[in-house]
């Protein structure tokens, strides 16, 4: 059995604009290695970095941009999500564009527009993949309309609040 010790600091941030209290656990595991855990309301995120240079986890975290950190804290989160409310409009615009370029006939355009109007669109836009393929082509999923992901924006707001609090804390410590 091996026992390893690490230096852990925990802070709580309150008063961040439009955010519940944020708990942050910073762990310097070894030189160049660190972990951070952030909790806000009912969500928690953890990231580990095994090569941070000669910085502490606090300094490393503050030196990175929020997009890099967000992708490490929540692997697989995207900046945008499918805008299911705009799928029908996006399909119709595509048909109109193709008709104006004379890539499809007037009758085919009318038929596609009728199919689009009758289609039931799910949250992910995948309800009728055959129709999507007719309108956008083989890799139709890349053409679906998107909108900003509110979960991603929320995480970035939390990251910015943590960075601001850590920076302010470091500056206050340097003065004393």
TORKOL-4160 file (C-alpha; in steps of 0.2 Angstrom, whole numbers, padded with zeros to 4 digits, m for minus):
176
<pt num="1" X="0000" Y="0000" Z="0000"/>
<pt num="2" X="0006" Y="0017" Z="m0005"/>
<pt num="3" X="0001" Y="0034" Z="0003"/>
<pt num="4" X="0003" Y="0050" Z="m0006"/>
<pt num="5" X="0000" Y="0067" Z="0001"/>
<pt num="6" X="m0005" Y="0082" Z="m0009"/>
<pt num="7" X="m0009" Y="0100" Z="m0005"/>
<pt num="8" X="m0027" Y="0104" Z="m0006"/>
<pt num="9" X="m0035" Y="0121" Z="m0005"/>
<pt num="10" X="m0054" Y="0124" Z="m0004"/>
<pt num="11" X="m0063" Y="0140" Z="m0007"/>
<pt num="12" X="m0081" Y="0146" Z="m0008"/>
<pt num="13" X="m0086" Y="0160" Z="m0020"/>
<pt num="14" X="m0102" Y="0170" Z="m0016"/>
<pt num="15" X="m0109" Y="0185" Z="m0024"/>
<pt num="16" X="m0104" Y="0181" Z="m0042"/>
<pt num="17" X="m0117" Y="0189" Z="m0054"/>
<pt num="18" X="m0131" Y="0177" Z="m0058"/>
<pt num="19" X="m0123" Y="0162" Z="m0050"/>
<pt num="20" X="m0126" Y="0152" Z="m0035"/>
<pt num="21" X="m0111" Y="0150" Z="m0022"/>
<pt num="22" X="m0097" Y="0141" Z="m0031"/>
<pt num="23" X="m0086" Y="0128" Z="m0021"/>
<pt num="24" X="m0068" Y="0125" Z="m0028"/>
<pt num="25" X="m0056" Y="0112" Z="m0023"/>
<pt num="26" X="m0038" Y="0115" Z="m0029"/>
<pt num="27" X="m0026" Y="0100" Z="m0027"/>
<pt num="28" X="m0008" Y="0101" Z="m0031"/>
<pt num="29" X="m0004" Y="0083" Z="m0032"/>
<pt num="30" X="0014" Y="0084" Z="m0037"/>
<pt num="31" X="0026" Y="0095" Z="m0047"/>
<pt num="32" X="0017" Y="0099" Z="m0064"/>
<pt num="33" X="0002" Y="0089" Z="m0059"/>
<pt num="34" X="m0015" Y="0096" Z="m0052"/>
<pt num="35" X="m0033" Y="0093" Z="m0051"/>
<pt num="36" X="m0048" Y="0105" Z="m0049"/>
<pt num="37" X="m0066" Y="0102" Z="m0044"/>
<pt num="38" X="m0079" Y="0115" Z="m0046"/>
<pt num="39" X="m0097" Y="0114" Z="m0039"/>
<pt num="40" X="m0111" Y="0126" Z="m0042"/>
<pt num="41" X="m0129" Y="0122" Z="m0037"/>
<pt num="42" X="m0131" Y="0104" Z="m0041"/>
<pt num="43" X="m0118" Y="0102" Z="m0054"/>
<pt num="44" X="m0099" Y="0097" Z="m0052"/>
<pt num="45" X="m0085" Y="0096" Z="m0064"/>
<pt num="46" X="m0067" Y="0089" Z="m0061"/>
<pt num="47" X="m0052" Y="0090" Z="m0072"/>
<pt num="48" X="m0034" Y="0084" Z="m0070"/>
<pt num="49" X="m0018" Y="0090" Z="m0079"/>
<pt num="50" X="m0002" Y="0080" Z="m0078"/>
<pt num="51" X="0009" Y="0093" Z="m0086"/>
<pt num="52" X="0006" Y="0111" Z="m0080"/>
<pt num="53" X="0024" Y="0117" Z="m0081"/>
<pt num="54" X="0031" Y="0124" Z="m0065"/>
<pt num="55" X="0014" Y="0132" Z="m0060"/>
<pt num="56" X="0002" Y="0127" Z="m0046"/>
<pt num="57" X="m0015" Y="0122" Z="m0051"/>
<pt num="58" X="m0022" Y="0139" Z="m0047"/>
<pt num="59" X="m0010" Y="0148" Z="m0058"/>
<pt num="60" X="m0012" Y="0136" Z="m0072"/>
<pt num="61" X="m0031" Y="0137" Z="m0071"/>
<pt num="62" X="m0030" Y="0156" Z="m0072"/>
<pt num="63" X="m0018" Y="0156" Z="m0087"/>
<pt num="64" X="m0030" Y="0146" Z="m0098"/>
<pt num="65" X="m0045" Y="0152" Z="m0108"/>
<pt num="66" X="m0062" Y="0147" Z="m0103"/>
<pt num="67" X="m0065" Y="0136" Z="m0119"/>
<pt num="68" X="m0050" Y="0125" Z="m0116"/>
<pt num="69" X="m0055" Y="0123" Z="m0097"/>
<pt num="70" X="m0073" Y="0119" Z="m0101"/>
<pt num="71" X="m0068" Y="0106" Z="m0114"/>
<pt num="72" X="m0057" Y="0098" Z="m0100"/>
<pt num="73" X="m0070" Y="0100" Z="m0086"/>
<pt num="74" X="m0085" Y="0093" Z="m0097"/>
<pt num="75" X="m0078" Y="0081" Z="m0110"/>
<pt num="76" X="m0090" Y="0081" Z="m0125"/>
<pt num="77" X="m0099" Y="0097" Z="m0121"/>
<pt num="78" X="m0102" Y="0107" Z="m0137"/>
<pt num="79" X="m0103" Y="0126" Z="m0138"/>
<pt num="80" X="m0118" Y="0124" Z="m0149"/>
<pt num="81" X="m0133" Y="0112" Z="m0150"/>
<pt num="82" X="m0146" Y="0108" Z="m0163"/>
<pt num="83" X="m0159" Y="0122" Z="m0164"/>
<pt num="84" X="m0174" Y="0110" Z="m0167"/>
<pt num="85" X="m0186" Y="0125" Z="m0168"/>
<pt num="86" X="m0177" Y="0131" Z="m0183"/>
<pt num="87" X="m0175" Y="0115" Z="m0193"/>
<pt num="88" X="m0191" Y="0117" Z="m0204"/>
<pt num="89" X="m0186" Y="0135" Z="m0208"/>
<pt num="90" X="m0169" Y="0129" Z="m0212"/>
<pt num="91" X="m0175" Y="0115" Z="m0223"/>
<pt num="92" X="m0187" Y="0127" Z="m0233"/>
<pt num="93" X="m0173" Y="0140" Z="m0235"/>
<pt num="94" X="m0162" Y="0126" Z="m0242"/>
<pt num="95" X="m0175" Y="0120" Z="m0255"/>
<pt num="96" X="m0178" Y="0138" Z="m0260"/>
<pt num="97" X="m0159" Y="0141" Z="m0263"/>
<pt num="98" X="m0158" Y="0125" Z="m0273"/>
<pt num="99" X="m0174" Y="0130" Z="m0283"/>
<pt num="100" X="m0166" Y="0147" Z="m0287"/>
<pt num="101" X="m0150" Y="0139" Z="m0293"/>
<pt num="102" X="m0161" Y="0128" Z="m0304"/>
<pt num="103" X="m0154" Y="0112" Z="m0296"/>
<pt num="104" X="m0171" Y="0105" Z="m0293"/>
<pt num="105" X="m0188" Y="0107" Z="m0302"/>
<pt num="106" X="m0202" Y="0117" Z="m0297"/>
<pt num="107" X="m0213" Y="0102" Z="m0294"/>
<pt num="108" X="m0199" Y="0093" Z="m0284"/>
<pt num="109" X="m0197" Y="0109" Z="m0274"/>
<pt num="110" X="m0216" Y="0110" Z="m0270"/>
<pt num="111" X="m0216" Y="0091" Z="m0265"/>
<pt num="112" X="m0201" Y="0094" Z="m0253"/>
<pt num="113" X="m0209" Y="0109" Z="m0245"/>
<pt num="114" X="m0225" Y="0099" Z="m0242"/>
<pt num="115" X="m0215" Y="0085" Z="m0235"/>
<pt num="116" X="m0206" Y="0097" Z="m0224"/>
<pt num="117" X="m0222" Y="0105" Z="m0218"/>
<pt num="118" X="m0229" Y="0088" Z="m0213"/>
<pt num="119" X="m0213" Y="0082" Z="m0205"/>
<pt num="120" X="m0212" Y="0080" Z="m0186"/>
<pt num="121" X="m0196" Y="0087" Z="m0180"/>
<pt num="122" X="m0188" Y="0080" Z="m0164"/>
<pt num="123" X="m0177" Y="0089" Z="m0152"/>
<pt num="124" X="m0162" Y="0082" Z="m0161"/>
<pt num="125" X="m0168" Y="0085" Z="m0178"/>
<pt num="126" X="m0167" Y="0066" Z="m0183"/>
<pt num="127" X="m0185" Y="0062" Z="m0184"/>
<pt num="128" X="m0185" Y="0060" Z="m0203"/>
<pt num="129" X="m0167" Y="0056" Z="m0209"/>
<pt num="130" X="m0173" Y="0052" Z="m0226"/>
<pt num="131" X="m0181" Y="0069" Z="m0228"/>
<pt num="132" X="m0165" Y="0077" Z="m0221"/>
<pt num="133" X="m0155" Y="0068" Z="m0234"/>
<pt num="134" X="m0166" Y="0074" Z="m0248"/>
<pt num="135" X="m0164" Y="0092" Z="m0242"/>
<pt num="136" X="m0146" Y="0093" Z="m0236"/>
<pt num="137" X="m0137" Y="0078" Z="m0244"/>
<pt num="138" X="m0128" Y="0063" Z="m0237"/>
<pt num="139" X="m0120" Y="0072" Z="m0222"/>
<pt num="140" X="m0136" Y="0082" Z="m0218"/>
<pt num="141" X="m0132" Y="0082" Z="m0199"/>
<pt num="142" X="m0119" Y="0095" Z="m0202"/>
<pt num="143" X="m0131" Y="0107" Z="m0210"/>
<pt num="144" X="m0144" Y="0107" Z="m0196"/>
<pt num="145" X="m0146" Y="0124" Z="m0188"/>
<pt num="146" X="m0138" Y="0127" Z="m0171"/>
<pt num="147" X="m0139" Y="0139" Z="m0157"/>
<pt num="148" X="m0128" Y="0142" Z="m0142"/>
<pt num="149" X="m0128" Y="0128" Z="m0129"/>
<pt num="150" X="m0134" Y="0136" Z="m0113"/>
<pt num="151" X="m0125" Y="0123" Z="m0102"/>
<pt num="152" X="m0109" Y="0127" Z="m0111"/>
<pt num="153" X="m0112" Y="0146" Z="m0108"/>
<pt num="154" X="m0116" Y="0142" Z="m0090"/>
<pt num="155" X="m0100" Y="0133" Z="m0087"/>
<pt num="156" X="m0090" Y="0147" Z="m0095"/>
<pt num="157" X="m0098" Y="0159" Z="m0084"/>
<pt num="158" X="m0093" Y="0149" Z="m0069"/>
<pt num="159" X="m0075" Y="0147" Z="m0075"/>
<pt num="160" X="m0073" Y="0165" Z="m0077"/>
<pt num="161" X="m0080" Y="0169" Z="m0060"/>
<pt num="162" X="m0067" Y="0156" Z="m0053"/>
<pt num="163" X="m0053" Y="0164" Z="m0062"/>
<pt num="164" X="m0058" Y="0181" Z="m0057"/>
<pt num="165" X="m0059" Y="0175" Z="m0038"/>
<pt num="166" X="m0042" Y="0166" Z="m0039"/>
<pt num="167" X="m0034" Y="0181" Z="m0047"/>
<pt num="168" X="m0041" Y="0193" Z="m0035"/>
<pt num="169" X="m0036" Y="0182" Z="m0020"/>
<pt num="170" X="m0018" Y="0180" Z="m0027"/>
<pt num="171" X="m0017" Y="0199" Z="m0029"/>
<pt num="172" X="m0023" Y="0202" Z="m0011"/>
<pt num="173" X="m0011" Y="0189" Z="m0005"/>
<pt num="174" X="0003" Y="0198" Z="m0014"/>
<pt num="175" X="m0001" Y="0215" Z="m0006"/>
<pt num="176" X="0000" Y="0208" Z="0012"/>
